[in-house]
C-alpha cells in the first residue's frame, strides 16, 4: 500500500522544515570576524 503517486510525504516535509530552522539558527550564530581563514573556507 502506501501513498498514491504525487501525494506529498508529510514526514519529509516536516523534517525538512525543522532542519531548515535549525540550520538558519546556527548560521545566525556564526561570527565570521572571529574565525581564521581555514574556518571561513569551511563555512
LINSUL-V483851 format. One record per backbone hydrogen bond with DSSP energy under -0.5 kcal/mol. CO is the residue of the C=O (numbers start at 1). NH is the residue of the N-H. Records with the same first field share a line. If there is no record, write none. Layout:
# LINSUL-V483851
CO: NH, NH
This chain:
# LINSUL-V483851
4: 7
8: 10
9: 13
10: 14
11: 15
12: 16
13: 17
14: 18
15: 19
16: 20
17: 21
18: 22
19: 23
20: 24
21: 25
22: 26
23: 27
24: 28
25: 29
26: 29, 30
27: 30
30: 32
31: 34
32: 35
36: 40
37: 41
38: 42
39: 43
